[in-house]
């Protein structure tokens, strides 16, 4: 896929470029940054990570699994001790806690793999090594040759603009 790649040396300029491009209707931007920066996520319209839902579902699944495992095992093999209840929650708290934490971590990791698409093992053609050092990159796919997009990038402080970048 071809497009236009802008290189910024300041995060403020990159955020301004992203906001202007999104205002023009470009929602499918690809942004490269050397560090995580909350302002970039806000400019791109990313509200919250969907991985949190995966972790919540994993935690609930782990808790229910631990309770079912311990309670059903106690009911299948009852150990009656001085009239105490067969299914006693205080004895199961450690197991429920451990499986809740385990499933939360596993589901969270699966969510990260799914939402970052790391299983594909491909690097974007628009990526440059300097984006991991001290530069910020904004890639607009499908707009190769667009003078308007290039003008917006230069007006917002792009250090360099590349045309016809294969992604």
Secondary structure, 3 states (H helix, E strand, C coil): CCEEEEEECCHHHHHHHHHHHHHCCCCCEEEECCCCCHHHHHHHCCCCCCHHHHHHHHHHHHHHHHHHHHHHHHHHCCCCCCCCCCCCHHHHHHHHHHHHHHHHHHHHHHHHHHHHCHHHCCCCCCCCHHHHCCCEEEEEECCCCCHHHHHHHHHCCCCEEECCCCC
